[in-house]
Amino acid sequence: MFIGIDLGTSSIKMILIDQSQNILATANSSLTVQTPKDGFSEQNPQEWIDSTMECFEVLKLKKPKEFSQTISIGISGHMHGATLIDKDGKVIRPCILWNDTRSHQECEEFEKQNFDVRTISGNITMPGFTAPKINWIKNNEIDNFKKIFKVLLPKDFLRFVLTGEFFSEMSDASGTLWLDIKQRKWSDELLSCSFLQEKQMPSLVEGNEETGILKNELKDKFNFNNNVKVVGGAGDNAAAATGMGITNENQSFISLGTSGVFFTPTDNFLSNTGDAVHSFCHCLPNKWHLMSVMLSASNCLDWICSITNSSITETLTNVEKYFSNTNNLINSPFFLPYLSGERTPHNDPYIRGSFHSMKTTTSSTNLQYAVIEGVSFGILDGVNSILKVNKNFEKIFMVGGGSKSKFWIELIASLLNRNLSVCNQSEFGAALGVARLAMHVDKNINSDVSIIKEIKISETFNPIDNKIDLLLKRYSIWKDLYSSNKDIAPSLLT
């Protein structure tokens, strides 16, 4: 038996699987986020511990015999979080999370070096990454900075609690800005940008390698029969990809969740920092991945539904009917979906959402369509940014809440002029991914290929041929709207 732990921002999810990857039991425990100031986002690591123990108890209660036979555990976690540990193993301050934006000034300082930071890190320095958070702590909380013995990512702190060991793995470490992505090792040069040394970092492994054994007190508390091994695990998106079997460069996925993500593995290190593409190691040896991120995707849909007092189902029905009439599209308004700024391809923290070309005849349905179309254009922006450096992906899976809309998938398929596939998803996909990584240390399983299986396709959607040209013409206008708005955007923020 194998356990997968997914430490998310809002909850911990946990699954228990057998050697055939049947999910025997699941558990879920909520977490809270603190926002002490505007732009601040923090979490108390003690919540991670409490929720993990709660989930262990639930799995044990549901399947006591199978739970006791657990061989190994894999851990996934939300990336970039700065968890600071002192020499006594105590947490110094709350963890600063991935969506914290306080360190924008430190990002500029981080890149002012006598060497090219981006060439080594493979990424643009953004407030979401770990490194500028540490620089902010040095500039604003010097006493806390001086106490730092180890800097751990959230899932790696949880590993420390479970095993007493300091380890991270390549996919999650890629989001710190301290990793030499190509060489898959800590960079002394990048660490020096945050006034840190390698001794303050955890040791590095691949995601399927062992990092320690569950502490004896936890083994006894939960009645495990074996010395339970804990493997490296993965950052959240790499874990989700592994849960879908997306580890080869001909595969990819688009996630229409709160944010919009395009993810595709590569066999070599590739980078496009000019378009704010994320270049990370994958969680398996000798594999990397490229990822575009738009900050507002399905939450734009939630927002317009609230504004127009319409349910998501009603909105999508309205928009699908509207889309069927070509004349409607020709005269439709445009929407820039930047409700919280944007990452790929603009790396613009100042730009915000806006409607354009509204008329006295503009209706709520017009606005609803503009929002769906604008988010879809943002996805195309991300795919095009990755196409500049990598064209090897063929299969594209659709995941996330937005992928439940057949109309929305067909719209994106038309923009990309590619077939898109939908699979039977699970909210435990990332937990399954790291449970699969945990299976690699079981000597009774002979083939790695039999572990990382591609998820089954439930339906494939094709482009709507007679809409492609019109959509691409509108996309061209939409891109010009951003170019016209970006210069004035900073002055509009108070």
DRENDO-1510 file (C-alpha; in Angstrom, 1 decimal, always signed):
<recs>
REC; n; res; u; v; w
REC; 1; MET; +0.0; +0.0; +0.0 .
REC; 2; PHE; +1.1; +3.6; -0.7 .
REC; 3; ILE; +0.0; +7.0; +0.6 .
REC; 4; GLY; -0.1; +10.2; -1.4 .
REC; 5; ILE; -0.2; +13.5; +0.5 .
REC; 6; ASP; -1.2; +16.7; -1.3 .
REC; 7; LEU; -0.5; +19.8; +0.8 .
REC; 8; GLY; -2.7; +22.4; -1.0 .
REC; 9; THR; -3.3; +26.0; -0.1 .
REC; 10; SER; -6.8; +25.4; +1.2 .
REC; 11; SER; -6.6; +21.8; +2.3 .
REC; 12; ILE; -4.6; +18.7; +2.7 .
REC; 13; LYS; -5.8; +15.7; +0.6 .
REC; 14; MET; -4.6; +12.2; +1.2 .
REC; 15; ILE; -5.1; +8.9; -0.6 .
REC; 16; LEU; -4.3; +5.3; +0.1 .
REC; 17; ILE; -3.7; +3.1; -3.0 .
REC; 18; ASP; -2.7; -0.5; -3.6 .
REC; 19; GLN; -0.2; -1.9; -6.1 .
REC; 20; SER; -2.8; -1.8; -8.9 .
REC; 21; GLN; -3.3; +1.9; -8.1 .
REC; 22; ASN; -6.9; +1.4; -6.9 .
REC; 23; ILE; -7.8; +4.2; -4.5 .
REC; 24; LEU; -8.8; +2.4; -1.3 .
REC; 25; ALA; -9.5; +5.5; +0.8 .
REC; 26; THR; -9.3; +9.3; +0.8 .
REC; 27; ALA; -9.2; +12.0; +3.4 .
REC; 28; ASN; -9.4; +15.8; +3.3 .
REC; 29; SER; -8.7; +18.4; +6.0 .
REC; 30; SER; -9.1; +22.2; +5.5 .
REC; 31; LEU; -6.4; +24.9; +6.0 .
REC; 32; THR; -6.7; +28.6; +6.5 .
REC; 33; VAL; -4.7; +31.5; +5.0 .
REC; 34; GLN; -3.9; +34.7; +6.8 .
REC; 35; THR; -3.7; +38.1; +5.1 .
REC; 36; PRO; -2.2; +40.5; +7.7 .
REC; 37; LYS; -1.8; +43.3; +5.2 .
REC; 38; ASP; -2.8; +44.0; +1.6 .
REC; 39; GLY; -0.7; +41.8; -0.7 .
REC; 40; PHE; +0.4; +39.5; +2.2 .
REC; 41; SER; -0.5; +35.8; +2.3 .
REC; 42; GLU; +0.7; +33.5; +5.0 .
REC; 43; GLN; +0.0; +30.2; +6.6 .
REC; 44; ASN; +0.8; +28.6; +10.0 .
REC; 45; PRO; +2.8; +25.4; +9.4 .
REC; 46; GLN; +1.3; +23.9; +12.5 .
REC; 47; GLU; -1.9; +23.6; +10.5 .
REC; 48; TRP; -0.1; +21.4; +8.0 .
REC; 49; ILE; +1.0; +19.0; +10.8 .
REC; 50; ASP; -2.5; +18.9; +12.5 .
REC; 51; SER; -4.3; +18.3; +9.2 .
REC; 52; THR; -1.8; +15.6; +8.1 .
REC; 53; MET; -2.3; +13.7; +11.4 .
REC; 54; GLU; -6.1; +14.1; +11.0 .
REC; 55; CYS; -6.0; +12.6; +7.5 .
REC; 56; PHE; -3.8; +9.7; +8.7 .
REC; 57; GLU; -6.5; +9.0; +11.3 .
REC; 58; VAL; -9.2; +9.0; +8.7 .
REC; 59; LEU; -7.4; +6.6; +6.4 .
REC; 60; LYS; -6.6; +4.3; +9.3 .
REC; 61; LEU; -10.3; +4.3; +10.4 .
REC; 62; LYS; -11.6; +3.6; +6.8 .
REC; 63; LYS; -9.1; +0.9; +5.9 .
REC; 64; PRO; -7.2; -0.2; +9.0 .
REC; 65; LYS; -5.7; -3.4; +7.7 .
REC; 66; GLU; -4.6; -1.9; +4.3 .
REC; 67; PHE; -3.3; +1.3; +6.0 .
REC; 68; SER; -1.1; -0.7; +8.4 .
REC; 69; GLN; +0.6; -2.3; +5.4 .
REC; 70; THR; +1.8; +1.0; +3.9 .
REC; 71; ILE; +5.2; +0.7; +2.3 .
REC; 72; SER; +6.0; +4.3; +1.3 .
REC; 73; ILE; +4.6; +7.9; +1.2 .
REC; 74; GLY; +4.9; +10.6; -1.4 .
REC; 75; ILE; +4.3; +14.3; -0.7 .
REC; 76; SER; +3.1; +17.1; -3.0 .
REC; 77; GLY; +2.8; +20.7; -2.0 .
REC; 78; HIS; +2.0; +24.2; -3.1 .
REC; 79; MET; +5.2; +25.7; -4.4 .
REC; 80; HIS; +7.4; +28.7; -3.5 .
REC; 81; GLY; +6.4; +29.0; +0.2 .
REC; 82; ALA; +9.2; +30.2; +2.5 .
REC; 83; THR; +9.2; +28.1; +5.7 .
REC; 84; LEU; +12.1; +29.2; +8.0 .
REC; 85; ILE; +13.6; +26.8; +10.5 .
REC; 86; ASP; +16.0; +27.7; +13.3 .
REC; 87; LYS; +18.8; +25.6; +14.7 .
REC; 88; ASP; +16.4; +23.9; +17.2 .
REC; 89; GLY; +14.1; +22.8; +14.4 .
REC; 90; LYS; +11.4; +25.4; +15.3 .
REC; 91; VAL; +9.5; +27.5; +12.8 .
REC; 92; ILE; +10.7; +31.1; +13.0 .
REC; 93; ARG; +7.6; +32.9; +11.5 .
REC; 94; PRO; +4.5; +32.0; +9.4 .
REC; 95; CYS; +5.2; +30.7; +6.0 .
REC; 96; ILE; +5.0; +33.3; +3.2 .
REC; 97; LEU; +2.9; +31.8; +0.4 .
REC; 98; TRP; +3.1; +31.6; -3.4 .
REC; 99; ASN; +0.5; +34.3; -3.9 .
REC; 100; ASP; +2.2; +36.8; -1.6 .
REC; 101; THR; +3.2; +40.0; -3.6 .
REC; 102; ARG; +5.1; +42.0; -0.9 .
REC; 103; SER; +8.5; +41.4; -2.4 .
REC; 104; HIS; +8.2; +43.2; -5.8 .
REC; 105; GLN; +11.0; +45.6; -4.9 .
REC; 106; GLU; +13.2; +42.8; -3.9 .
REC; 107; CYS; +12.7; +41.1; -7.3 .
REC; 108; GLU; +14.4; +44.0; -9.0 .
REC; 109; GLU; +17.2; +43.9; -6.5 .
REC; 110; PHE; +17.7; +40.2; -6.9 .
REC; 111; GLU; +18.4; +40.5; -10.6 .
REC; 112; LYS; +20.9; +43.3; -10.2 .
REC; 113; GLN; +24.0; +41.0; -10.3 .
REC; 114; ASN; +27.2; +40.9; -12.3 .
REC; 115; PHE; +25.9; +37.7; -13.9 .
REC; 116; ASP; +22.7; +36.7; -15.7 .
REC; 117; VAL; +20.3; +35.4; -13.0 .
REC; 118; ARG; +17.8; +34.2; -15.6 .
REC; 119; THR; +20.2; +32.0; -17.5 .
REC; 120; ILE; +20.9; +29.9; -14.4 .
REC; 121; SER; +17.4; +29.9; -12.8 .
REC; 122; GLY; +15.6; +29.6; -16.2 .
REC; 123; ASN; +13.0; +32.1; -14.9 .
REC; 124; ILE; +12.1; +35.7; -14.3 .
REC; 125; THR; +12.3; +36.8; -10.7 .
REC; 126; MET; +8.7; +37.2; -9.5 .
REC; 127; PRO; +7.3; +37.9; -6.0 .
REC; 128; GLY; +5.7; +34.5; -6.1 .
REC; 129; PHE; +9.0; +32.7; -6.0 .
REC; 130; THR; +10.8; +31.9; -2.7 .
REC; 131; ALA; +14.1; +33.9; -3.1 .
REC; 132; PRO; +12.6; +37.4; -3.1 .
REC; 133; LYS; +10.6; +36.5; +0.0 .
REC; 134; ILE; +13.9; +35.8; +1.9 .
REC; 135; ASN; +15.3; +39.1; +0.6 .
REC; 136; TRP; +12.2; +40.9; +2.0 .
REC; 137; ILE; +12.7; +39.2; +5.4 .
REC; 138; LYS; +16.4; +40.4; +5.4 .
REC; 139; ASN; +15.2; +43.9; +4.6 .
REC; 140; ASN; +12.3; +44.0; +7.0 .
REC; 141; GLU; +12.7; +41.3; +9.6 .
REC; 142; ILE; +16.5; +41.2; +10.2 .
REC; 143; ASP; +16.2; +39.3; +13.5 .
REC; 144; ASN; +14.2; +36.5; +11.8 .
REC; 145; PHE; +16.7; +36.4; +8.9 .
REC; 146; LYS; +19.6; +35.9; +11.3 .
REC; 147; LYS; +17.9; +32.9; +12.9 .
REC; 148; ILE; +17.6; +31.0; +9.6 .
REC; 149; PHE; +19.1; +27.5; +9.8 .
REC; 150; LYS; +17.2; +26.0; +6.9 .
REC; 151; VAL; +14.8; +27.3; +4.3 .
REC; 152; LEU; +12.2; +24.7; +3.5 .
REC; 153; LEU; +9.3; +24.6; +1.0 .
REC; 154; PRO; +6.0; +23.6; +2.5 .
REC; 155; LYS; +6.0; +19.9; +1.6 .
REC; 156; ASP; +9.6; +19.6; +2.7 .
REC; 157; PHE; +8.8; +21.0; +6.1 .
REC; 158; LEU; +6.1; +18.4; +6.4 .
REC; 159; ARG; +8.7; +15.8; +5.4 .
REC; 160; PHE; +11.0; +17.1; +8.2 .
REC; 161; VAL; +8.1; +16.6; +10.6 .
REC; 162; LEU; +7.5; +13.1; +9.4 .
REC; 163; THR; +11.1; +11.9; +9.1 .
REC; 164; GLY; +13.4; +14.4; +10.8 .
REC; 165; GLU; +15.3; +14.8; +7.5 .
REC; 166; PHE; +16.0; +17.9; +5.4 .
REC; 167; PHE; +15.4; +17.0; +1.7 .
REC; 168; SER; +13.7; +18.6; -1.3 .
REC; 169; GLU; +13.4; +17.4; -4.9 .
REC; 170; MET; +14.0; +19.0; -8.3 .
REC; 171; SER; +10.5; +20.1; -9.3 .
REC; 172; ASP; +9.6; +22.0; -6.2 .
REC; 173; ALA; +13.2; +23.4; -5.7 .
REC; 174; SER; +12.9; +24.8; -9.3 .
REC; 175; GLY; +10.4; +27.4; -7.9 .
REC; 176; THR; +12.9; +28.9; -5.4 .
REC; 177; LEU; +15.1; +30.7; -7.9 .
REC; 178; TRP; +18.1; +29.2; -6.2 .
REC; 179; LEU; +18.3; +26.0; -8.4 .
REC; 180; ASP; +20.5; +25.7; -11.5 .
REC; 181; ILE; +17.7; +24.2; -13.5 .
REC; 182; LYS; +19.9; +22.7; -16.3 .
REC; 183; GLN; +22.4; +21.1; -13.9 .
REC; 184; ARG; +19.7; +20.1; -11.3 .
REC; 185; LYS; +21.7; +21.4; -8.3 .
REC; 186; TRP; +21.7; +24.4; -5.9 .
REC; 187; SER; +23.5; +27.4; -7.4 .
REC; 188; ASP; +26.0; +29.1; -5.1 .
REC; 189; GLU; +25.7; +32.2; -7.3 .
REC; 190; LEU; +21.9; +32.4; -7.0 .
REC; 191; LEU; +21.9; +31.6; -3.2 .
REC; 192; SER; +24.4; +34.5; -2.8 .
REC; 193; CYS; +21.7; +36.8; -4.2 .
REC; 194; SER; +19.7; +36.1; -1.1 .
REC; 195; PHE; +22.7; +36.1; +1.2 .
REC; 196; LEU; +22.4; +32.4; +1.8 .
REC; 197; GLN; +24.6; +29.4; +1.5 .
REC; 198; GLU; +24.0; +25.8; +0.4 .
REC; 199; LYS; +24.2; +24.5; +4.0 .
REC; 200; GLN; +21.0; +26.4; +4.7 .
REC; 201; MET; +19.2; +24.4; +1.9 .
REC; 202; PRO; +17.9; +20.8; +2.1 .
REC; 203; SER; +19.7; +18.1; +0.2 .
REC; 204; LEU; +18.3; +17.4; -3.3 .
REC; 205; VAL; +16.9; +14.2; -4.7 .
REC; 206; GLU; +14.7; +13.2; -7.6 .
REC; 207; GLY; +11.0; +12.8; -6.9 .
REC; 208; ASN; +11.0; +9.0; -6.9 .
REC; 209; GLU; +14.0; +8.6; -4.6 .
REC; 210; GLU; +13.9; +7.8; -0.9 .
REC; 211; THR; +14.5; +10.7; +1.6 .
REC; 212; GLY; +14.1; +8.9; +4.9 .
REC; 213; ILE; +11.9; +6.7; +7.1 .
REC; 214; LEU; +8.8; +7.7; +9.1 .
REC; 215; LYS; +9.7; +8.5; +12.7 .
REC; 216; ASN; +9.3; +5.6; +15.2 .
REC; 217; GLU; +6.8; +7.6; +17.3 .
REC; 218; LEU; +4.6; +8.1; +14.2 .
REC; 219; LYS; +5.0; +4.5; +13.1 .
REC; 220; ASP; +3.8; +3.3; +16.5 .
REC; 221; LYS; +1.1; +5.9; +16.8 .
REC; 222; PHE; -0.6; +4.8; +13.6 .
REC; 223; ASN; +0.3; +1.1; +13.9 .
REC; 224; PHE; +2.3; +0.8; +10.7 .
REC; 225; ASN; +3.7; -2.7; +10.2 .
REC; 226; ASN; +6.7; -1.5; +8.0 .
REC; 227; ASN; +9.4; +1.1; +8.3 .
REC; 228; VAL; +7.5; +3.4; +6.0 .
REC; 229; LYS; +9.8; +5.2; +3.4 .
REC; 230; VAL; +9.1; +8.8; +2.3 .
REC; 231; VAL; +10.2; +9.7; -1.2 .
REC; 232; GLY; +11.0; +13.1; -2.7 .
REC; 233; GLY; +7.6; +13.8; -4.1 .
REC; 234; ALA; +6.8; +16.8; -6.3 .
REC; 235; GLY; +5.6; +20.4; -6.6 .
REC; 236; ASP; +1.8; +20.6; -7.2 .
REC; 237; ASN; +1.7; +20.9; -11.0 .
REC; 238; ALA; +4.4; +18.3; -11.6 .
REC; 239; ALA; +2.5; +16.0; -9.2 .
REC; 240; ALA; -0.8; +16.5; -11.0 .
REC; 241; ALA; +1.0; +15.8; -14.3 .
REC; 242; THR; +2.4; +12.6; -12.9 .
REC; 243; GLY; -1.1; +11.7; -11.7 .
REC; 244; MET; -2.3; +12.0; -15.3 .
REC; 245; GLY; +0.8; +10.2; -16.7 .
REC; 246; ILE; +2.1; +13.3; -18.4 .
REC; 247; THR; +5.9; +12.9; -18.2 .
REC; 248; ASN; +6.9; +12.7; -21.9 .
REC; 249; GLU; +7.4; +15.6; -24.3 .
REC; 250; ASN; +4.6; +14.7; -26.7 .
REC; 251; GLN; +2.1; +15.3; -23.9 .
REC; 252; SER; +0.7; +18.4; -22.2 .
REC; 253; PHE; -2.3; +19.7; -20.3 .
REC; 254; ILE; -4.3; +22.9; -20.0 .
REC; 255; SER; -5.8; +23.6; -16.5 .
REC; 256; LEU; -8.8; +25.9; -16.4 .
REC; 257; GLY; -8.9; +26.4; -12.7 .
REC; 258; THR; -8.8; +29.5; -10.7 .
REC; 259; SER; -5.6; +30.2; -12.6 .
REC; 260; GLY; -4.9; +29.0; -16.2 .
REC; 261; VAL; -1.9; +26.7; -16.7 .
REC; 262; PHE; -0.4; +25.1; -19.8 .
REC; 263; PHE; +2.1; +22.4; -18.9 .
REC; 264; THR; +4.3; +20.3; -21.1 .
REC; 265; PRO; +7.3; +18.1; -20.3 .
REC; 266; THR; +10.6; +18.4; -22.2 .
REC; 267; ASP; +13.6; +16.0; -22.5 .
REC; 268; ASN; +16.0; +18.9; -22.1 .
REC; 269; PHE; +16.3; +22.2; -20.3 .
REC; 270; LEU; +14.5; +24.9; -22.3 .
REC; 271; SER; +13.7; +28.5; -21.4 .
REC; 272; ASN; +11.7; +31.5; -22.6 .
REC; 273; THR; +12.1; +34.2; -19.9 .
REC; 274; GLY; +11.2; +36.9; -22.4 .
REC; 275; ASP; +7.6; +35.7; -22.2 .
REC; 276; ALA; +7.6; +34.9; -18.5 .
REC; 277; VAL; +7.4; +31.1; -19.2 .
REC; 278; HIS; +8.3; +29.0; -16.1 .
REC; 279; SER; +11.1; +26.5; -16.8 .
REC; 280; PHE; +11.3; +23.8; -14.1 .
REC; 281; CYS; +12.7; +20.3; -13.6 .
REC; 282; HIS; +10.1; +17.6; -13.7 .
REC; 283; CYS; +9.8; +15.2; -10.7 .
REC; 284; LEU; +11.4; +12.3; -12.5 .
REC; 285; PRO; +15.1; +12.0; -13.5 .
REC; 286; ASN; +16.3; +13.7; -16.7 .
REC; 287; LYS; +13.0; +15.4; -17.4 .
REC; 288; TRP; +12.1; +19.1; -17.3 .
REC; 289; HIS; +8.9; +21.0; -18.1 .
REC; 290; LEU; +7.7; +24.3; -19.4 .
REC; 291; MET; +4.7; +26.0; -17.9 .
REC; 292; SER; +2.7; +29.2; -18.7 .
REC; 293; VAL; +0.5; +30.7; -16.0 .
REC; 294; MET; -2.3; +33.2; -16.3 .
REC; 295; LEU; -3.4; +34.4; -12.9 .
REC; 296; SER; -7.2; +34.7; -13.5 .
REC; 297; ALA; -9.0; +32.0; -15.5 .
REC; 298; SER; -12.2; +30.4; -14.1 .
REC; 299; ASN; -12.3; +33.0; -11.4 .
REC; 300; CYS; -13.1; +35.5; -14.2 .
REC; 301; LEU; -16.1; +33.4; -14.9 .
REC; 302; ASP; -17.1; +33.3; -11.3 .
REC; 303; TRP; -16.8; +37.1; -11.2 .
REC; 304; ILE; -19.0; +37.8; -14.3 .
REC; 305; CYS; -21.6; +35.4; -13.0 .
REC; 306; SER; -21.8; +37.4; -9.8 .
REC; 307; ILE; -21.9; +40.7; -11.6 .
REC; 308; THR; -24.7; +39.5; -14.0 .
REC; 309; ASN; -26.5; +37.6; -11.3 .
REC; 310; SER; -26.4; +34.4; -13.4 .
REC; 311; SER; -25.3; +30.9; -12.5 .
REC; 312; ILE; -22.3; +29.3; -14.2 .
REC; 313; THR; -24.6; +26.9; -16.0 .
REC; 314; GLU; -26.9; +29.7; -17.2 .
REC; 315; THR; -23.9; +31.8; -18.3 .
REC; 316; LEU; -22.3; +29.0; -20.3 .
REC; 317; THR; -25.7; +28.2; -22.0 .
REC; 318; ASN; -26.2; +31.9; -22.9 .
REC; 319; VAL; -22.7; +32.1; -24.3 .
REC; 320; GLU; -22.9; +28.9; -26.3 .
REC; 321; LYS; -26.1; +30.1; -28.0 .
REC; 322; TYR; -24.5; +33.6; -28.6 .
REC; 323; PHE; -21.4; +32.0; -30.1 .
REC; 324; SER; -23.4; +30.1; -32.7 .
REC; 325; ASN; -24.3; +33.4; -34.5 .
REC; 326; THR; -21.3; +34.8; -36.3 .
REC; 327; ASN; -22.7; +38.3; -36.5 .
REC; 328; ASN; -22.7; +38.4; -32.7 .
REC; 329; LEU; -19.0; +37.7; -32.6 .
REC; 330; ILE; -18.1; +40.4; -35.1 .
REC; 331; ASN; -19.7; +43.0; -32.9 .
REC; 332; SER; -18.8; +41.6; -29.5 .
REC; 333; PRO; -16.9; +43.6; -26.9 .
REC; 334; PHE; -13.4; +42.5; -25.7 .
REC; 335; PHE; -12.3; +41.6; -22.2 .
REC; 336; LEU; -8.8; +41.7; -20.7 .
REC; 337; PRO; -8.8; +39.0; -18.0 .
REC; 338; TYR; -6.2; +40.5; -15.8 .
REC; 339; LEU; -8.1; +40.9; -12.5 .
REC; 340; SER; -5.0; +40.3; -10.5 .
REC; 341; GLY; -2.2; +41.3; -12.9 .
REC; 342; GLU; -0.6; +38.7; -15.2 .
REC; 343; ARG; +2.3; +36.4; -15.4 .
REC; 344; THR; +2.7; +34.7; -18.9 .
REC; 345; PRO; +3.5; +36.4; -21.2 .
REC; 346; HIS; +3.5; +39.9; -19.7 .
REC; 347; ASN; +4.9; +39.6; -16.2 .
REC; 348; ASP; +2.8; +42.7; -15.4 .
REC; 349; PRO; +1.7; +43.2; -11.8 .
REC; 350; TYR; -0.1; +46.5; -12.7 .
REC; 351; ILE; -2.4; +45.6; -15.5 .
REC; 352; ARG; -6.0; +45.0; -14.5 .
REC; 353; GLY; -9.2; +43.6; -16.2 .
REC; 354; SER; -11.2; +45.8; -18.5 .
REC; 355; PHE; -13.9; +45.7; -21.2 .
REC; 356; HIS; -13.5; +47.4; -24.5 .
REC; 357; SER; -15.8; +48.4; -27.4 .
REC; 358; MET; -19.0; +48.5; -25.3 .
REC; 359; LYS; -22.1; +50.0; -26.9 .
REC; 360; THR; -25.6; +51.1; -25.7 .
REC; 361; THR; -26.8; +47.7; -27.0 .
REC; 362; THR; -24.2; +45.7; -25.0 .
REC; 363; SER; -26.1; +43.1; -22.9 .
REC; 364; SER; -25.1; +40.8; -20.0 .
REC; 365; THR; -24.7; +38.0; -22.5 .
REC; 366; ASN; -22.3; +40.1; -24.6 .
REC; 367; LEU; -20.2; +40.6; -21.4 .
REC; 368; GLN; -20.3; +37.0; -20.5 .
REC; 369; TYR; -19.0; +35.9; -23.9 .
REC; 370; ALA; -16.3; +38.5; -23.8 .
REC; 371; VAL; -15.0; +37.1; -20.5 .
REC; 372; ILE; -15.0; +33.5; -21.7 .
REC; 373; GLU; -13.3; +34.6; -24.9 .
REC; 374; GLY; -10.7; +36.8; -23.1 .
REC; 375; VAL; -9.7; +33.9; -20.8 .
REC; 376; SER; -9.3; +31.7; -23.8 .
REC; 377; PHE; -7.2; +34.3; -25.5 .
REC; 378; GLY; -5.0; +34.3; -22.4 .
REC; 379; ILE; -4.6; +30.5; -22.7 .
REC; 380; LEU; -3.6; +30.9; -26.3 .
REC; 381; ASP; -1.0; +33.6; -25.2 .
REC; 382; GLY; +0.5; +31.0; -22.9 .
REC; 383; VAL; +0.6; +28.2; -25.5 .
REC; 384; ASN; +2.2; +30.5; -28.1 .
REC; 385; SER; +4.8; +31.6; -25.6 .
REC; 386; ILE; +5.9; +27.9; -25.1 .
REC; 387; LEU; +5.7; +27.2; -28.9 .
REC; 388; LYS; +8.5; +29.7; -29.3 .
REC; 389; VAL; +10.9; +27.2; -27.7 .
REC; 390; ASN; +9.1; +23.9; -27.9 .
REC; 391; LYS; +6.8; +22.4; -30.5 .
REC; 392; ASN; +7.0; +18.7; -29.5 .
REC; 393; PHE; +3.7; +18.4; -27.7 .
REC; 394; GLU; +0.9; +16.7; -29.5 .
REC; 395; LYS; -1.6; +15.4; -27.0 .
REC; 396; ILE; -3.3; +18.1; -24.9 .
REC; 397; PHE; -5.5; +17.2; -22.0 .
REC; 398; MET; -8.0; +19.6; -20.5 .
REC; 399; VAL; -8.4; +19.6; -16.7 .
REC; 400; GLY; -9.8; +21.9; -14.0 .
REC; 401; GLY; -13.3; +23.1; -13.4 .
REC; 402; GLY; -13.6; +25.0; -16.7 .
REC; 403; SER; -13.0; +21.8; -18.6 .
REC; 404; LYS; -16.5; +20.6; -17.7 .
REC; 405; SER; -17.9; +22.9; -20.3 .
REC; 406; LYS; -17.9; +21.3; -23.8 .
REC; 407; PHE; -18.4; +24.7; -25.4 .
REC; 408; TRP; -15.4; +26.2; -23.7 .
REC; 409; ILE; -13.2; +23.3; -24.8 .
REC; 410; GLU; -14.4; +23.6; -28.4 .
REC; 411; LEU; -13.6; +27.4; -28.3 .
REC; 412; ILE; -10.1; +26.8; -27.1 .
REC; 413; ALA; -9.6; +23.9; -29.6 .
REC; 414; SER; -10.6; +26.4; -32.3 .
REC; 415; LEU; -8.1; +29.0; -31.1 .
REC; 416; LEU; -5.3; +26.5; -30.9 .
REC; 417; ASN; -6.5; +24.7; -34.1 .
REC; 418; ARG; -5.8; +21.4; -32.2 .
REC; 419; ASN; -7.8; +18.5; -30.9 .
REC; 420; LEU; -8.3; +18.6; -27.1 .
REC; 421; SER; -8.9; +15.6; -24.9 .
REC; 422; VAL; -10.8; +15.3; -21.6 .
REC; 423; CYS; -10.1; +12.7; -19.0 .
REC; 424; ASN; -11.9; +11.5; -15.9 .
REC; 425; GLN; -10.3; +13.8; -13.3 .
REC; 426; SER; -10.1; +13.5; -9.6 .
REC; 427; GLU; -9.5; +16.2; -7.0 .
REC; 428; PHE; -6.9; +13.7; -5.7 .
REC; 429; GLY; -4.8; +13.8; -8.9 .
REC; 430; ALA; -1.7; +15.4; -7.3 .
REC; 431; ALA; -2.0; +12.9; -4.4 .
REC; 432; LEU; -2.1; +10.1; -6.9 .
REC; 433; GLY; +0.9; +11.5; -8.7 .
REC; 434; VAL; +3.1; +11.4; -5.6 .
REC; 435; ALA; +1.7; +8.0; -4.5 .
REC; 436; ARG; +2.9; +6.8; -7.9 .
REC; 437; LEU; +6.3; +8.2; -7.1 .
REC; 438; ALA; +6.3; +6.4; -3.8 .
REC; 439; MET; +5.7; +3.1; -5.6 .
REC; 440; HIS; +9.2; +3.4; -7.2 .
REC; 441; VAL; +10.9; +2.3; -3.9 .
REC; 442; ASP; +8.9; -1.0; -3.7 .
REC; 443; LYS; +11.2; -3.7; -5.0 .
REC; 444; ASN; +8.2; -5.9; -5.8 .
REC; 445; ILE; +7.3; -3.6; -8.6 .
REC; 446; ASN; +9.5; -4.4; -11.6 .
REC; 447; SER; +8.8; -1.7; -14.2 .
REC; 448; ASP; +8.7; +2.1; -13.8 .
REC; 449; VAL; +6.6; +2.2; -17.0 .
REC; 450; SER; +3.8; +0.3; -15.3 .
REC; 451; ILE; +3.7; +2.9; -12.6 .
REC; 452; ILE; +3.3; +6.2; -14.6 .
REC; 453; LYS; +0.4; +5.4; -16.8 .
REC; 454; GLU; -1.3; +7.9; -19.0 .
REC; 455; ILE; -4.9; +8.7; -17.9 .
REC; 456; LYS; -7.7; +7.4; -20.1 .
REC; 457; ILE; -9.3; +9.8; -22.6 .
REC; 458; SER; -13.1; +10.0; -22.1 .
REC; 459; GLU; -13.8; +12.4; -25.0 .
REC; 460; THR; -12.0; +14.4; -27.7 .
REC; 461; PHE; -13.1; +17.8; -29.0 .
REC; 462; ASN; -12.2; +19.2; -32.5 .
REC; 463; PRO; -11.8; +22.8; -33.7 .
REC; 464; ILE; -14.8; +24.5; -35.2 .
REC; 465; ASP; -13.4; +25.2; -38.6 .
REC; 466; ASN; -15.7; +28.0; -39.7 .
REC; 467; LYS; -14.9; +30.1; -36.6 .
REC; 468; ILE; -11.1; +29.9; -36.6 .
REC; 469; ASP; -10.3; +32.8; -38.8 .
REC; 470; LEU; -12.7; +35.2; -37.0 .
REC; 471; LEU; -11.4; +34.2; -33.6 .
REC; 472; LEU; -7.8; +34.7; -34.6 .
REC; 473; LYS; -8.7; +38.1; -36.0 .
REC; 474; ARG; -10.3; +39.1; -32.7 .
REC; 475; TYR; -7.2; +37.7; -30.9 .
REC; 476; SER; -5.0; +40.0; -32.8 .
REC; 477; ILE; -7.1; +43.1; -31.8 .
REC; 478; TRP; -7.2; +41.8; -28.2 .
REC; 479; LYS; -3.4; +41.7; -28.0 .
REC; 480; ASP; -3.3; +45.3; -29.3 .
REC; 481; LEU; -5.6; +46.3; -26.5 .
REC; 482; TYR; -3.1; +45.1; -23.9 .
REC; 483; SER; -0.3; +47.0; -25.6 .
REC; 484; SER; -2.4; +50.1; -25.4 .
REC; 485; ASN; -3.3; +49.6; -21.8 .
REC; 486; LYS; +0.0; +48.6; -20.2 .
REC; 487; ASP; +1.6; +52.1; -20.1 .
REC; 488; ILE; -1.3; +53.7; -18.3 .
REC; 489; ALA; -2.0; +50.7; -16.0 .
REC; 490; PRO; +0.4; +51.7; -13.1 .
REC; 491; SER; -1.1; +55.2; -12.8 .
REC; 492; LEU; -4.6; +53.6; -12.4 .
REC; 493; LEU; -3.6; +51.8; -9.2 .
REC; 494; THR; -3.9; +53.6; -5.9 .
</recs>
